[in-house]
Amino acid sequence: MRKILIAIVLLVFGIPLCRAQANLPNSETTPTKQEQEILDLSRNKWTWMADKNVDTLKSLFTDKCVFVHMGGSWGKTQELNTIKGGMIWYKKAAVYGASVNIFGNTAILLNDIDLLAVVGGNEVVHSFMVTEVYVKEEGKWKMGSLTFSQLLRPVKMTNNNTNQQH
């Protein structure tokens, strides 16, 4: 009985959340120069991750950067080792929406994505809302946090659109 009650609650609250997730704040306004800089940096980051470009990523991530995945959380060194060693290969990120909010020297970016990844030798696709936090240090934006939150919406990525921007 308890499981049925939990399932009903999740359905009642989950359906409106699925609809709301596609509507990112500020996604329809023209970004400022600073916001565009963050959007471009994020787009480049997906490419660097797909290409396993750990040298460039090392300079992007702050020393205290944290990463939150479905399977755990860790710091900069572990993330770079995970990418370099192929434990997670961020093969393709199809970005469907992105928004940025800047507060002084801190920028918070939300990405609605489908991520095609190879994890433990298995290819998987998940829909995520990715939260990226950037801090401005000595005039340059650096990543302070990257969090993957799995969305309830179905995956949009198909074999026909896996060539979308990453």
N, C-alpha and C positions, 0 to 999 in steps of 0.2 A: 504494500500500500504506500509506503514511504517513497519508493522509487517512482511510482506512478505520479505522486504528488510533485516530486522534484521535476519530472519530465514535463508536467503541465505548466509549472512555473517557468521553466526554461523556454517552452514554446511561446507562452504568453509574452514574456519579456524579450525573447530572442528575435522574433519576427520584426518588431519595430526597430531593433538594433541593426538588423541586417539592412533594412531600408536606409537607416541613418548613416551607415558606414560609407556609402557612396558619396555623401555630401560633405566633403571636407571643407572646413572653414577657409575663407579667402581663396578658394580654388578658381573662382570666376573673375576675380579682380586682376588687373594688370600688376604684376609684381614690381616692387621698387628695385633699384639697382642692387641694394644689399640682399634683398630676398632672392633676386635672380642669381646672384653670386652663390648663395647657398643651394638653390635648386640645381645649378650647373655642377657644383661640387658633389652633390649627392649623386647626380646622374653619372659623373665620372667615377665616383666611388664604386658603383655597381659594375662598371667596366673593369676597373682595377681588380675587384674581387673575382670577377669571371676569369680574368687573365692571370690570376694568382700573382699579381704584381705587389709582392710584400714589401719591397723597398719603398714604393710610393705610399702604400698604406701605412707603413711604419712612421713616416713623417706626417701623415694625416691624423693618426690617433694620438691623443695626449697620453702621457705615461700612466695616468690614472683612469684611462678609458675603461668602461665596463660594457660587456656584451651579454644580453639576455636572450637565450635561445629556448626552444621547446624542451631541450634536454638538460639545461643547466645554465649557469652564468659563470663568467670568468673575465680576466683582464686582458690587457694588450698582448702580452707575450704569448698566452695560450691561444688567443684568436689568430695571431700571425702564424703560430706553429700549426694550428688547425687548417688554415688556408694553404700554407706551404706544403704540409704533409698530405693534403688531399682528403683529410677526414670529413671535411665539408667542402664541396666544390660548388660555389655559387655560379652555376652555369649560365642562367639567364633570368633577369628580373624584368618582367613586363609591368611597367608603371602605368596605372590607370588614373591616378590623381595624386597631386602633391600640394601641400600648403606649408607656408612658413610663417612663424610668428617670432619677431625679434624683440628682446627685452634687454636693452643696453648691449653688453658684450656676450649675450647668450641668444642663440637661435634654436628654436624647436621646429623640426620639420616632420610632417606626417606624410607617409607614402602608402597608398593603397596599391598593393602589388600582388602578382602571382609570381612565385619563385620556383623555378626549375633548378633543382639541386641534386647533387650526388652525395648521399650520406651513407657512409659505411659500405660503399660499393653499389648501393641501390639508388636508382633515379626516382625522385619524388617531386611532386608539384603541390604546393600549398598556397592558399590565399592568406595574406598577412596585411595587417596595418603595422608598418614599421615606424617607430619613433626614433629619430636621430636628434641628438643634442650636440650643438656646436658651441664652442667658446672662442672668443677672439683673444689670441695671445700674441703680443708684439706685432699687431697689425695683420695677422693671418688667422683664418678660421681653422680650428682643429676640432676633431670629433671627441666628445666626452662620453657619449653613450650611444648604443645601438640596441634597440629592443624589438624583438619580433613577437607580435600578438596575433595568434591565429584568428582569422575572421570566420564567421558563420556562413558567409555567402559562398555559393559554389565557385569553383575555379573557373575562370574565364578563358585561360590559356588553352589553346588547342594546337595540334600539329600545324595548322594553317597560320597561326599568329605567334609562334615561338620566336619569330625574327623581330618582334617589337623591340623598341628602345630599351636598353638596359643601362 
